[in-house]
């Protein structure tokens, strides 16, 4: 039984520290639907990183005779109590951990519990996106660190950071209700704010998310393109190419931004030349022989392209791989080993790199 109008010996409004194991859920708490596991996880992570930011509100428990039992019922802050119990279970704190509370016996427990839950307004999602980005920029924390401090997944943090990087002009339109969250997510496929604004100016707000994504990636190459399958994403990335990823949809591997690099690596003989130079310098004549007597014109064209791209250099003793070229060729070694195993098992006798 809980005394409703008087507190035995503790004035209302007093701040006290109560051992966690002396706190109970109040039967007068207006919230009947249990907190979700995710919500408790988030609270536990927040408390572990920053402590309890808001005092719990409690009233002393009394027995049928009006005598204090030594326990306190939590009128406001049940989620924080459960989060601390989770931390006890994880052996982060002791069950006697002192919890900062405010005693309230002046107000009706059910009423203030209801008030706590209905009179507050949630932060606008746009404010949350920008706040996460500011936190990351100013504190230098990565997605994993931020996730640990707020009890969410690193993927959720990356999504919020990406949304926080959308053009302020578009974010304001979202705040004003002129853009939907789905549209903002579509604009977030790129961090190029000028391009975001250009697409918006082209169609104003009358543009569905799929069209926004298509327009923002129309100069890119999808990871499912046959050229990408030929070159390989790893080789492309090692060569300095970047991949645009959509954090809000299944982008099937993303979109390659450096189309010129992809085209170079995908041209006939390019990878073969790089492969033949893996063990050291070769003259034009020796390289042509190694490449099965490839056309001198095509060979010279590819060498010129590779030199301009920074993968090959010409010295007195012939053509050499640069440091960048050696990094790139390292990604092809697993492919060559696979080709050799395949050949020994009765596959084609042609080298995996021949004529590439």
C-alpha positions in Angstrom: 0.0 0.0 0.0 1.3 3.5 -0.9 0.5 6.6 1.1 -1.1 9.1 -1.2 -1.1 12.4 0.8 1.7 12.2 3.3 5.3 11.1 3.4 6.6 9.5 6.6 9.4 11.8 7.5 10.7 12.9 4.1 9.5 16.3 2.9 8.1 16.5 -0.7 10.7 17.9 -3.1 13.7 16.5 -1.2 16.5 15.1 -3.4 17.6 11.7 -2.1 19.9 8.9 -3.2 18.2 5.6 -3.0 19.8 2.2 -3.5 18.6 0.7 -6.8 17.4 -2.5 -5.0 15.1 -0.3 -2.9 13.2 1.1 -5.9 10.0 -0.5 -7.2 7.7 0.0 -10.1 4.7 2.2 -9.0 1.3 0.6 -9.5 0.0 4.2 -10.1 2.3 4.7 -13.1 0.1 5.7 -16.1 2.2 3.7 -18.5 0.9 0.2 -18.7 2.5 -1.0 -21.9 6.0 -2.2 -21.1 9.0 -0.4 -22.4 10.5 -2.1 -25.5 13.8 -4.0 -25.1 15.4 -1.5 -27.6 14.3 1.4 -25.5 15.8 0.0 -22.4 19.0 -0.9 -24.3 19.3 2.7 -25.5 18.7 4.1 -22.0 21.3 1.7 -20.5 23.9 2.8 -23.1 23.1 6.5 -22.5 23.4 6.1 -18.7 26.6 4.2 -19.0 28.1 7.0 -21.1 26.6 10.1 -19.4 25.0 9.0 -16.2 21.3 9.6 -15.3 20.5 13.0 -16.8 17.0 13.4 -15.2 16.1 12.5 -11.6 13.6 9.7 -10.9 10.5 10.8 -9.1 9.5 8.6 -6.2 7.2 8.3 -3.2 7.8 6.1 -0.1 6.0 2.8 0.1 4.0 2.2 3.3 2.3 -0.8 4.7 -1.3 -1.2 5.7 -0.6 0.5 9.0 1.0 3.5 7.3 4.5 2.6 8.3 7.4 3.0 5.8 8.6 -0.3 4.3 12.0 1.1 3.4 11.1 0.8 -0.3 10.2 3.6 -2.8 7.8 3.4 -5.8 9.0 5.1 -9.0 6.3 7.4 -10.3 8.5 8.9 -13.1 11.5 7.2 -14.5 10.6 3.5 -14.6 12.5 3.2 -17.9 15.7 4.5 -16.2 15.2 2.0 -13.3 14.9 -0.9 -15.7 17.9 0.3 -17.6 19.9 0.3 -14.4 18.7 -3.2 -13.6 19.9 -4.3 -17.0 23.3 -2.8 -16.1 23.3 -4.8 -12.9 22.6 -8.0 -14.9 25.6 -7.2 -17.1 27.7 -6.6 -13.9 28.3 -3.0 -14.8 27.0 -1.7 -11.5 26.0 -3.2 -8.2 22.4 -3.7 -7.2 22.9 -1.2 -4.4 23.9 1.5 -6.8 22.6 4.9 -5.4 20.1 6.5 -7.7 19.4 10.2 -7.5 15.6 10.8 -7.0 13.2 13.5 -6.0 10.5 12.6 -3.4 7.1 13.8 -4.5 4.1 13.3 -2.1 2.4 16.5 -2.9 1.1 15.5 -6.4 -1.1 12.7 -7.4 1.3 9.9 -8.7 -1.0 8.8 -11.6 -1.5 12.4 -12.8 2.2 13.4 -12.8 3.1 10.1 -14.5 0.5 10.9 -17.2 1.7 14.4 -17.5 5.3 13.2 -17.9 4.3 11.2 -21.0 1.8 13.4 -22.8 3.0 17.0 -22.4 6.4 16.6 -23.9 7.1 17.0 -27.6 9.5 14.7 -29.4 12.5 16.3 -31.2 11.8 16.8 -35.0 13.8 14.1 -37.0 15.6 16.9 -38.8 16.9 18.3 -35.6 18.1 14.8 -34.6 19.9 14.3 -37.9 21.8 17.6 -37.6 22.5 17.0 -33.9 24.1 13.6 -34.6 26.2 15.1 -37.4 27.3 18.0 -35.1 28.2 15.5 -32.4 30.3 13.5 -34.8 32.0 16.5 -36.3 32.8 18.2 -33.0 33.7 15.2 -30.9 35.4 13.2 -33.7 33.5 10.0 -32.8 32.9 7.4 -35.4 29.6 5.5 -36.0 30.5 2.7 -33.6 31.4 5.0 -30.8 28.3 7.0 -31.2 26.2 3.9 -31.4 27.6 2.7 -28.1 26.8 6.0 -26.4 23.2 6.0 -27.6 22.3 2.4 -27.6 21.5 2.1 -31.3 23.2 0.2 -34.1 26.1 1.7 -36.0 24.0 1.4 -39.2 21.3 3.6 -37.7 24.0 6.2 -36.7 25.4 6.1 -40.3 21.9 6.7 -41.6 21.4 9.7 -39.3 24.8 11.1 -40.2 24.0 10.8 -43.9 20.7 12.6 -43.4 22.4 15.2 -41.4 24.6 15.9 -44.4 21.7 16.7 -46.8 21.6 20.3 -48.0 20.3 22.7 -45.3 17.8 24.0 -47.9 16.2 20.6 -48.3 16.3 19.9 -44.6 14.3 23.1 -44.0 11.8 22.1 -46.6 11.4 18.8 -44.7 10.9 20.7 -41.5 8.2 22.9 -43.2 6.4 19.8 -44.5 7.3 20.4 -48.1 9.4 17.3 -48.5 8.8 13.8 -47.0 11.3 11.8 -45.1 11.4 9.3 -48.0 12.4 12.1 -50.3 15.1 13.3 -48.0 16.4 9.7 -47.7 16.6 9.6 -51.5 18.6 12.9 -51.7 21.0 11.5 -49.1 22.3 8.9 -51.6 25.0 11.6 -52.3 26.7 14.1 -50.1 27.0 16.6 -53.0 24.6 19.3 -51.8 24.9 21.2 -55.0 23.6 18.2 -57.0 20.9 17.6 -54.4 19.7 21.2 -54.8 20.0 21.0 -58.6 17.7 18.0 -58.8 15.2 19.6 -56.4 15.1 22.8 -58.5 14.5 20.7 -61.6 11.4 19.0 -60.1 10.6 21.1 -57.0 8.8 18.9 -54.5 6.9 16.9 -57.2 9.4 14.0 -57.5 9.1 10.5 -56.1 12.1 9.0 -54.2 13.0 6.5 -57.0 13.3 9.3 -59.5 15.5 11.4 -57.2 17.8 8.4 -56.8 17.9 7.8 -60.5 18.8 11.4 -61.3 21.5 11.6 -58.6 23.2 8.4 -59.9 22.7 8.9 -63.7 26.4 9.6 -64.3 27.4 6.6 -62.2 27.7 2.9 -63.0 25.7 0.4 -61.0 27.8 -2.4 -59.3 25.7 -4.9 -61.3 27.1 -3.6 -64.6 29.1 -6.2 -66.6 32.2 -3.9 -66.6 32.2 -4.0 -62.8 31.9 -7.8 -62.8 34.8 -8.0 -65.2 37.1 -5.6 -63.3 35.9 -6.5 -59.8 34.9 -4.0 -57.0 38.1 -4.8 -55.0 40.4 -4.0 -57.9 38.4 -0.8 -58.7 38.6 0.3 -55.1 42.3 -0.5 -54.8 42.9 1.7 -57.9 41.3 4.6 -56.0 37.8 4.3 -57.3 34.9 5.3 -54.9 31.5 3.6 -54.5 28.4 5.5 -53.7 26.2 3.5 -51.3 22.5 4.0 -50.5 22.0 3.4 -46.8 18.2 3.3 -47.0 17.5 0.8 -49.8 19.0 -2.4 -51.2 21.4 -0.8 -53.7 22.8 -4.2 -54.8 26.4 -3.1 -54.2 26.1 0.6 -54.9 27.2 2.9 -57.7 30.7 3.4 -59.0 31.6 7.1 -59.2 34.8 7.0 -61.2 33.5 5.8 -64.6 36.7 6.8 -66.4 38.8 4.5 -64.1 36.3 1.7 -64.5 36.4 2.0 -68.3 40.2 2.0 -68.2 40.4 -1.1 -66.2 37.8 -2.8 -68.3 39.5 -2.2 -71.6 41.1 -5.1 -73.4 44.7 -5.8 -72.4 44.8 -3.3 -69.5 44.8 -5.9 -66.7 47.0 -8.2 -68.7 49.7 -5.5 -69.0 49.6 -4.8 -65.3 49.8 -8.5 -64.6 52.8 -9.1 -66.9 54.7 -6.2 -65.1 54.2 -7.8 -61.7 57.7 -9.2 -61.5 59.6 -6.2 -62.8 60.3 -4.0 -65.7 59.7 -5.1 -69.3 60.6 -3.3 -72.6 57.9 -2.7 -75.2 59.1 -5.8 -77.2 59.2 -8.1 -74.1 55.8 -6.9 -73.0 54.3 -7.5 -76.4 55.7 -11.0 -76.4 54.3 -11.6 -72.9 50.9 -10.4 -74.1 50.8 -13.0 -76.9 51.9 -10.6 -79.6 49.2 -8.0 -79.0 48.8 -5.2 -81.5 51.6 -2.7 -81.0 49.2 0.2 -81.5 46.7 -1.1 -78.9 49.5 -2.0 -76.5 51.1 1.5 -76.7 47.7 3.1 -76.3 47.0 1.1 -73.1 50.5 1.9 -71.7 49.9 5.6 -72.3 46.6 5.4 -70.5 48.1 3.5 -67.6 51.0 6.0 -67.3 48.5 8.9 -67.3 46.5 7.2 -64.6 49.6 6.7 -62.4 49.7 2.9 -62.6 52.8 2.5 -64.8 56.0 4.5 -65.3 58.6 4.4 -68.0 62.3 4.0 -67.0 65.5 3.3 -68.9 65.0 -0.5 -68.5 61.4 -0.5 -69.6 57.9 -0.1 -68.1 57.5 -0.5 -64.3 54.5 -0.7 -62.0 54.2 2.3 -59.7 53.4 1.8 -56.0 49.7 2.3 -56.9 50.0 -0.2 -59.7 51.5 -2.8 -57.3 48.6 -2.2 -54.9 46.2 -2.8 -57.7 47.9 -6.0 -59.0 47.8 -7.5 -55.5 44.0 -7.7 -55.8 44.4 -9.9 -58.9 46.5 -12.5 -57.3 43.6 -14.5 -55.8 41.9 -14.6 -59.2 45.1 -16.0 -60.8 45.4 -18.7 -58.0 41.8 -19.7 -58.7 42.5 -19.8 -62.4 45.4 -22.1 -61.8 43.3 -24.5 -59.7 40.6 -24.5 -62.2 43.0 -25.3 -65.0 44.5 -28.2 -63.1 40.9 -29.6 -62.6 40.4 -29.8 -66.3 39.2 -26.2 -67.0 40.3 -24.0 -69.8 44.0 -23.9 -70.4 43.9 -20.2 -71.2 45.3 -17.9 -68.5 42.7 -16.0 -66.5 44.3 -12.8 -67.5 45.0 -13.5 -71.2 43.4 -10.9 -73.4 41.7 -9.1 -70.6 
